[in-house]
Every structure is written in C-alpha cells, then in structure tokens.
Amino acid sequence: MPPGDTGGPRQPQCSVPWWQEVAVAGCPLWDPPQEGPPVLGSPCCLCQSALAPFPALAKMEVPELLRLWVLAAMALGVSQATLPDHHVLPDHRISSETGTIFVHELERELFQEAFPAGSEDDDAAPITFQAHLRDHPDLPRWLRYLQRDPCQPGYLYGCPTASEVGTHTIEVLAYNRRTYATVSQRLVITVIPAPGGDPPYQGEFLVGNRNVEELLPEAAREMFLQGSAGVWERGDLQVINVTSTLDRGGRVPLPIEGRKEGVYVKVGSHSPFSPCLESAVSPQSRFRCSLGQQPLASCYDTFAPHFSIRWCNLTLLRVWPSPTTPGPVWGSGVLEEDGDFQPPTEVPPQDLLPGFLVTLLVPLVVAALLCLLLGHLMCCRREGVQKRDLQTSDIQLVHHTTIHGDTEELRHMAGSRDVIRDVPRPLSTLPMFNVRTGQRINPMPSPRDGARVPLLPQ
C-alpha cells in the first residue's frame, strides 16, 4: 500500500495539471485548484473521459494535439471557401393577357454574366435551369418549361385563362454544370384579362416539320401568322397556344435527320373562317383523308416552304363567350340622408307538430306490424304434437320411442350400479325382443327356425 493510503476508495490521478489539459481540450479555463489530488468528476477526468474513444489522441502530447487541431481548422476553412457561390438577380416583372400565348426566354447570357469569373471556356459552359412556383414544388397548370439541351436557352410558355388572372411568382434557378455555381431570379408574371375577350374563332394547325422550341421565338410565330393570314384571309390573327405532339400522346420520332416531333399551333381571330378552311374540314374532305388523300382546299401553298401543315388534322373551333353571373354590388356602408334601415322580413313561424308526429308514429306503427306478424308465425301456425304424430308412420314413432326409452333405461342403470350389484339385463339387449308384445324368443334356436322368426309381427 503506498504511503498515505488509508484504504478508502482511490481517486483517479492525472498525469498533467488538469487546468492545462482543460485549456487544451477546449473546455472553459478554470482557476488552478487547491493542493490535493483531483476528485472524481473534476474537469481533468471529464476531459480525459471525452478522449477515451480515441486512444491515439488520448496518448498524444499537448503540442501535437494542438497542431492537429490547427490543421483541422485550416482544412475546414478551405473547404468552406471552395463552396460554390450563389448570386441573386433582381426581380423581373412581366405582364400577359388571357387568350394569348405567353413566352419568356431564359437567356443563357444573362445568367452567365452573374456567374463568378473563371476560365476562358466559361462562356460555353452548360447551364441547366429549374423553375417552380414560389412556395410550391411545380409550375402553375397553365405554364410549361422546356430546355432541349444545357447549351440552349430555356423557355417558359403557356396560355393563361380567365381563372388565372392575378400575379404569379416564378422562381428560376440556373446552375453551372462545370463550377456548380448557382444564380437565382424571380419572375413576377401579372395576368390581366384581354380587352376584347378571347377570340371566338379558333383554328388549330399541326406543323409536322417543327419542334416546339422552334416555334416559341417571336420571329417564328410572326412567320406562322403571315402564313395563317393567307389562309384565313384576315389580318387580326394571334397565336393562342403552342403545344408539342408529345403532350397530346404523340410518339417520339426516330433519331433520323429531318424527323421532328410536330407542334400544334392554335390561332384565333374575331373574324369568321374563310371558305378555304371550311372546305378543308367538310365531310368530303374528311372522307378523302380517311382514304389517305389530301382534303379539298385551295390554300395549301401559303405556309410553304417553312411550315408543313397536315391538313387532315386541322380543327376549327367556335368558342362562345360564357355568361358571367353578376355578383353582389357592394355599397359604401353608409346610409343616405334621411334613409331608414329596412331589416329583412322575419320568417313566419312554422307548425312542426305534423312533421314530429310523422317522424315518431310511422316507425312505431311499422314496428307494431312486424311484431304482430312475427307473433302470428311463431304462435298461431304451430302444428302441435298430436297433429305431427298423426302424420308420422307407426314405425318411425316406435323407433323414436325406443330410442328415448333405451336412453332413460341406461341412465337409470348407470345411476344405480353402485348401489345394486345385481342389475337385470336390459330388455333391449335381449335377443328377439318384441317391444309391443314383450314376447321373448329362445336366443339359441336352430339356425333353420331362427332365421325365419320376424322381429315384428306381420
């Protein structure tokens, strides 16, 4: 036993002063303790117990441990410094009218300038866009997003309806696929009603030699309107919507040069259809289309050579304006001079007694009738024992009575076998016993006679 040890519980010892180890381990620095060994639960033991899962760190000297922590802090700072930067562009406000196509191009150059300066090849770096409604995971139902390739611009397009009137905030996020830097921008789209309302005459053309992104630029749409004006013979035309055939259930074309997906372009006007368009959708033209021939129309060359129109898929629509229900007219809330407030008339009192009686008495009457019917079936239509016996044959009755008699006899014998030792043999066990007459026949007759003695009299 070491000198000075009294035999009590030993206290853990520390190799270095605990206030130094606490300072190195990052614990709060305390004043040096009074003389004496540290007790269990002191900061020294707490810090050493914290390093217990790491034996290699616990055995390191203080300078080496401090150097290791400094290197870890520097590495953490470098990793945070190399995180991709994020920039926010100012909000962009756009307005759109109902009944007209809305197209917004996400220009790569605009977002490319916001990325941090890097190598010389950053201008050709692929950029991917993501768009969604603010505080929602997806876009509004009337708005679509398209980007064919990371090296091409993206498009937000769609046709807002009267139910979409209001302000829609779209959040766009662009990130560089080389440096992983991101740039975000908010698009504030204000949808207002069209001054003249939706065009009542609408025609939908199927362009077979174009993809949807090729008809979204304004120049391509203007070119298509020029071709439509030659067919419609009107000048007040506007593009209502542009839809890819893939969104209508079309098939992806083969990867062959010159194959396109096809685009549905809907054009509207306030003027009636031309005779050329009406002849293209006539029953005779539909019949020729079913035979694989061109419909009866004389205005095919107006779209050539830029657009290849599939005239058998032409659709003409006549849209009637839906009547609007007038809503309540709200006043100022202040009565006019010398005006009296006229409250609404009171509802006359109603007599609820007939309804209460019908609700209460009808179920009771139905329940009483059901009880009477059930009682008649159960009590008044019973056959009775005598009637049942008269309708039953004598042999069945004898068998039934024999079964009950044998059962009672066996029960009586079982109850008295402990009291009376000599119990006579049951009559039912005697051979050739006649139940009706009580006649007994010799149990050992000759085989010739016993085979001809009947059990019951004939």
C-alpha positions in Angstrom: 0.0 0.0 0.0 1.5 3.4 -0.9 2.3 5.7 1.9 -0.5 7.9 2.8 -3.2 5.5 1.5 -5.8 4.9 4.2 -7.5 2.0 2.3 -10.5 4.0 1.1 -11.7 4.4 -2.4 -8.9 5.5 -4.7 -9.3 8.7 -6.7 -8.2 8.9 -10.3 -4.8 10.6 -10.9 -4.0 12.9 -13.8 -0.5 13.0 -15.4 -0.6 16.7 -16.1 -2.3 19.6 -14.2 -5.9 19.4 -15.1 -6.3 23.1 -15.8 -3.7 22.8 -18.6 -5.5 19.9 -20.2 -8.8 21.6 -19.9 -7.5 24.6 -21.7 -6.0 22.5 -24.5 -9.2 20.4 -24.9 -11.3 23.5 -25.5 -13.0 23.3 -22.1 -13.6 26.5 -20.2 -10.4 27.6 -18.4 -10.7 27.5 -14.6 -8.6 28.8 -11.8 -5.9 26.4 -10.5 -7.4 24.2 -7.8 -6.2 23.9 -4.3 -3.5 21.4 -3.5 -4.5 17.8 -3.4 -5.4 15.1 -5.9 -8.3 15.7 -8.2 -11.6 14.1 -7.3 -13.9 12.0 -9.4 -15.9 14.3 -11.7 -13.3 17.0 -11.9 -12.7 18.8 -15.2 -9.5 16.8 -15.6 -11.2 13.5 -15.6 -14.1 14.8 -17.7 -11.7 15.9 -20.4 -9.8 12.6 -20.3 -13.1 10.7 -20.5 -14.0 12.7 -23.6 -10.9 11.5 -25.3 -11.4 7.9 -24.2 -13.0 6.7 -27.5 -9.8 7.9 -29.4 -6.9 6.1 -27.8 -4.4 7.6 -30.3 -5.5 11.1 -29.5 -5.5 10.5 -25.8 -1.9 9.4 -25.9 -0.7 12.4 -27.9 1.2 15.2 -26.3 -0.3 18.6 -25.9 1.8 20.3 -28.7 1.0 17.5 -31.2 -2.7 17.6 -30.3 -2.8 21.4 -30.6 -1.1 21.2 -34.0 -3.6 18.6 -35.2 -6.5 20.8 -34.2 -5.0 23.8 -36.0 -4.6 21.8 -39.3 -8.2 20.5 -39.0 -9.5 24.1 -38.6 -7.5 25.3 -41.6 -8.8 22.4 -43.7 -12.4 23.3 -42.7 -11.9 26.9 -43.6 -10.5 25.9 -47.1 -13.5 23.6 -47.7 -15.9 26.4 -46.8 -14.1 28.8 -49.1 -14.4 26.5 -52.0 -18.2 26.1 -51.8 -20.0 27.3 -55.0 -21.1 30.9 -54.9 -24.8 31.8 -55.2 -25.9 35.1 -56.7 -29.4 36.6 -56.9 -30.5 38.6 -59.8 -33.1 41.4 -59.4 -36.8 40.5 -59.9 -38.1 40.6 -63.5 -41.7 41.7 -64.0 -43.8 40.6 -67.0 -47.4 41.1 -68.0 -49.5 38.7 -70.0 -53.1 38.7 -71.3 -55.6 35.9 -71.3 -56.3 34.1 -74.5 -52.8 34.8 -75.8 -49.6 32.7 -75.7 -47.1 33.8 -73.1 -43.4 33.1 -73.9 -40.4 34.0 -71.8 -36.9 33.0 -72.8 -34.4 32.2 -70.1 -31.3 33.7 -71.7 -28.0 32.0 -71.0 -26.0 35.2 -71.4 -27.9 37.0 -68.6 -27.2 34.2 -66.1 -23.7 33.6 -67.5 -22.7 37.2 -66.6 -23.8 36.6 -63.0 -21.6 33.6 -62.5 -18.2 34.2 -60.9 -15.3 34.8 -63.3 -13.4 31.6 -64.1 -11.6 30.2 -67.1 -12.0 31.3 -70.7 -14.3 28.4 -71.5 -17.0 29.6 -69.1 -19.0 31.2 -71.9 -19.6 27.8 -73.4 -20.3 26.1 -70.0 -23.6 24.1 -69.9 -26.3 25.7 -67.8 -29.4 23.9 -66.5 -32.5 25.8 -65.4 -35.1 24.8 -62.9 -38.4 26.7 -62.4 -41.2 26.4 -59.9 -43.9 28.5 -58.4 -42.9 30.2 -55.2 -43.6 28.0 -52.1 -44.7 25.2 -54.4 -42.8 22.3 -56.0 -44.2 22.7 -59.5 -45.3 25.3 -62.0 -48.9 26.5 -62.4 -51.1 24.3 -64.6 -51.1 26.8 -67.5 -47.3 27.3 -67.6 -44.8 24.8 -69.0 -41.0 24.7 -69.1 -38.7 23.5 -71.9 -35.0 23.2 -72.3 -33.8 20.9 -75.0 -30.1 20.9 -74.2 -27.9 22.5 -71.4 -26.2 24.5 -74.1 -29.5 26.0 -75.3 -31.8 28.6 -73.7 -34.9 27.6 -71.7 -38.4 28.7 -72.3 -41.4 29.3 -70.1 -44.6 29.2 -72.2 -48.3 28.7 -71.9 -51.7 30.3 -72.3 -53.4 31.8 -69.2 -57.1 31.6 -68.9 -59.6 33.8 -67.1 -59.3 31.7 -63.9 -55.5 32.5 -63.8 -55.9 36.3 -63.6 -53.6 37.6 -60.9 -49.9 37.6 -60.0 -47.8 34.5 -60.2 -44.2 34.5 -58.8 -41.9 32.0 -60.5 -38.5 31.2 -59.0 -35.8 30.3 -61.6 -32.6 28.7 -60.6 -29.7 28.3 -63.0 -26.5 26.4 -62.1 -23.3 25.9 -64.0 -22.6 22.3 -64.6 -18.8 22.8 -64.5 -18.3 25.0 -61.5 -21.7 24.2 -59.7 -22.3 27.9 -59.1 -25.9 28.9 -59.0 -27.8 32.1 -59.9 -31.5 32.6 -59.0 -34.1 35.1 -60.2 -37.7 35.7 -59.5 -40.2 36.3 -62.4 -43.3 38.2 -61.4 -46.0 37.4 -64.0 -49.1 39.5 -63.9 -52.0 38.0 -65.9 -54.7 40.6 -66.9 -57.9 40.0 -68.8 -57.8 40.6 -72.6 -59.5 43.9 -73.5 -61.6 42.3 -76.3 -62.1 38.9 -74.6 -61.0 35.6 -76.0 -61.2 35.3 -79.9 -64.4 33.4 -80.8 -63.0 31.8 -83.9 -60.0 29.5 -83.3 -58.2 27.1 -85.6 -55.6 24.5 -84.6 -52.9 23.6 -87.2 -50.5 20.6 -86.9 -47.0 21.6 -88.1 -45.2 18.3 -88.9 -41.7 19.7 -89.6 -41.0 21.6 -86.4 -40.3 21.1 -82.7 -42.0 23.1 -80.1 -38.9 25.2 -79.2 -38.6 26.2 -82.9 -42.0 28.0 -82.8 -41.6 29.7 -79.5 -39.3 32.6 -80.6 -41.3 35.7 -81.7 -39.8 35.7 -85.2 -41.1 32.1 -85.9 -44.5 33.0 -84.6 -44.8 36.1 -86.8 -43.8 34.0 -89.8 -46.5 31.5 -89.0 -49.1 34.3 -88.6 -48.2 35.5 -92.0 -49.0 32.1 -93.5 -52.2 31.9 -91.4 -53.3 35.3 -92.7 -53.1 34.0 -96.3 -55.3 31.0 -95.4 -57.7 32.9 -93.1 -57.9 35.9 -95.3 -57.9 38.1 -92.2 -55.3 40.2 -90.5 -56.5 40.2 -86.9 -54.8 36.9 -86.0 -53.0 36.0 -82.9 -51.3 32.8 -81.6 -53.2 31.4 -78.7 -51.2 28.4 -77.7 -48.3 26.2 -78.8 -48.3 22.5 -77.8 -46.0 19.7 -78.6 -47.5 16.5 -80.0 -45.7 14.6 -77.2 -48.1 16.3 -74.8 -51.0 15.0 -76.8 -49.9 11.4 -76.7 -47.6 11.5 -79.8 -44.6 9.2 -80.2 -41.0 10.3 -80.0 -39.6 10.4 -83.6 -36.7 8.2 -84.6 -33.3 9.7 -84.3 -33.1 10.3 -88.0 -32.1 13.7 -89.5 -35.1 15.7 -90.5 -37.5 13.9 -88.2 -39.4 16.3 -85.9 -41.9 15.8 -83.1 -44.6 18.1 -84.5 -46.3 21.1 -83.0 -50.0 22.0 -82.5 -50.4 25.8 -83.1 -53.7 27.3 -82.2 -54.6 30.6 -83.9 -57.5 32.8 -83.0 -59.4 35.7 -84.7 -62.6 37.7 -84.2 -63.4 37.2 -87.9 -65.2 34.1 -89.3 -63.4 31.3 -91.0 -62.5 31.6 -94.7 -64.2 29.3 -97.3 -60.8 27.6 -97.8 -60.7 26.5 -94.1 -64.4 25.4 -94.1 -63.8 23.3 -97.2 -60.8 21.7 -95.5 -63.0 20.3 -92.6 -66.0 19.4 -94.7 -67.3 15.8 -94.7 -66.0 15.3 -98.2 -62.5 16.3 -97.1 -62.7 14.0 -94.1 -63.6 11.2 -96.4 -60.7 11.9 -98.6 -58.4 12.0 -95.5 -59.7 8.5 -94.5 -58.6 7.3 -97.9 -55.1 8.8 -97.5 -55.7 11.7 -99.9 -55.4 15.5 -99.4 -58.6 17.3 -98.4 -60.5 19.7 -100.7 -58.8 23.0 -100.2 -57.0 25.5 -102.5 -54.8 27.3 -99.9 -52.0 24.8 -99.3 -49.1 26.9 -100.6 -49.5 29.8 -98.1 -47.3 28.1 -95.4 -44.7 26.7 -97.8 -41.8 26.2 -97.7 -41.2 27.0 -94.0 -44.1 25.0 -92.5 -45.5 21.6 -93.5 -49.2 21.6 -92.4 -51.0 18.3 -92.0 -54.4 19.4 -93.2 -56.2 16.2 -92.2 -55.5 17.2 -88.6 -57.0 20.7 -88.9 -59.5 21.6 -86.2 -61.8 24.6 -86.3 -63.5 25.7 -83.1 -66.3 28.2 -82.4 -65.9 29.5 -78.8 -69.0 31.1 -77.4 -68.5 33.6 -74.5 -69.6 32.1 -71.3 -72.2 34.2 -69.4 -70.9 35.7 -66.2 -73.2 35.8 -63.2 -73.4 39.3 -61.8 -72.1 39.4 -58.2 -73.5 41.5 -55.4 -73.0 45.2 -55.5 -71.2 46.4 -52.5 -72.0 49.9 -51.3 -70.1 52.3 -49.2 -71.7 51.1 -46.0 -73.1 54.5 -45.1 -76.9 55.2 -45.2 -78.1 58.1 -47.3 -79.5 61.2 -45.8 -83.0 60.7 -44.3 -82.7 57.0 -45.0 -84.0 54.3 -42.7 -82.6 50.9 -42.4 -85.0 48.3 -43.5 -84.1 45.0 -41.9 -85.1 41.8 -43.7 -88.6 40.5 -43.0 -88.9 37.8 -40.4 -89.7 34.2 -41.4 -93.3 33.2 -40.4 -93.4 30.6 -37.7 -93.9 27.1 -39.0 -96.0 24.3 -37.4 -93.6 21.5 -36.6 -96.2 19.2 -35.0 -97.2 17.2 -38.2 -93.6 16.6 -39.0 -92.9 15.4 -35.4 -95.8 13.1 -35.4 -94.9 11.6 -38.8 -91.3 11.1 -37.7 -92.4 9.4 -34.4 -95.5 7.5 -35.3 -94.6 5.9 -38.6 -91.7 3.9 -37.2 -93.8 2.8 -34.2 -96.6 1.6 -36.5 -94.2 -0.3 -38.7 -92.6 -1.9 -35.6 -96.0 -3.0 -34.2 -97.0 -4.6 -37.5 -93.7 -6.5 -37.6 -94.3 -7.7 -34.0 -97.8 -8.9 -34.9 -96.6 -10.8 -38.0 -93.8 -12.4 -36.1 -96.1 -13.5 -33.2 -98.6 -15.0 -35.7 -95.9 -17.0 -37.4 -94.4 -18.3 -34.1 -97.6 -18.9 -32.1 -100.6 -19.4 -34.3 -99.1 -21.6 -37.0 -97.7 -24.3 -34.9 -98.7 -27.9 -35.9 -98.8 -29.4 -32.4 -97.6 -32.8 -31.2 -100.8 -34.7 -31.9 -101.1 -33.5 -35.4 -97.4 -34.3 -36.0 -97.9 -37.8 -34.5 -100.9 -38.5 -36.7 -98.9 -37.6 -39.8 -96.0 -39.8 -38.8 -95.9 -43.5 -39.6 -96.1 -46.1 -36.7 -92.7 -47.5 -37.4 -91.0 -44.1 -37.1 -92.9 -43.4 -33.8 -91.8 -46.9 -32.4 -88.2 -46.2 -33.3 -88.4 -42.8 -31.7 -90.0 -44.1 -28.5 -87.5 -46.9 -28.4 -84.6 -44.5 -28.5 -85.9 -42.4 -25.7 -86.8 -45.5 -23.6 -83.3 -47.0 -24.0 -81.7 -43.7 -23.1 -83.7 -43.5 -19.9 -83.0 -47.1 -19.0 -79.3 -46.7 -19.5 -79.3 -43.6 -17.3 -81.2 -45.5 -14.6 -78.8 -48.4 -14.7 -75.8 -46.0 -14.6 -77.2 -44.3 -11.5 -77.9 -47.5 -9.6 -75.0 -49.7 -10.5 -73.0 -48.6 -7.4 -75.9 -49.4 -5.1 -77.4 -52.6 -6.6 -74.9 -55.1 -7.7 -77.3 -57.4 -9.5 -78.9 -55.3 -12.2 -81.2 -57.2 -14.5 -80.2 -57.3 -18.1 -81.8 -54.5 -20.2 -84.7 -55.7 -22.2 -83.4 -54.0 -25.3 -80.3 -56.2 -25.2 -82.3 -59.4 -25.2 -82.4 -61.3 -28.5 -85.6 -61.2 -30.5 -87.3 -58.8 -28.0 -90.7 -57.5 -29.2 -91.3 -54.0 -27.9 -95.0 -54.1 -28.3 -95.9 -57.5 -27.0 -93.0 -58.2 -24.7 -92.5 -61.6 -26.3 -89.2 -63.3 -25.8 -87.8 -65.9 -28.1 -85.2 -68.5 -27.3 -81.8 -66.9 -28.0 -80.4 -70.3 -29.1 -82.9 -71.6 -31.7 -81.9 -73.7 -34.5 -80.5 -71.8 -37.4 -83.3 -73.0 -39.6 -86.0 -71.7 -37.3 -84.3 -68.6 -36.0 -83.8 -67.2 -39.4 -87.5 -67.2 -40.2 -88.8 -65.6 -37.0 -89.6 -61.9 -37.7 -88.7 -59.2 -35.2 -92.1 -57.5 -35.5 -95.4 -59.3 -36.2 -96.6 -59.1 -39.7 
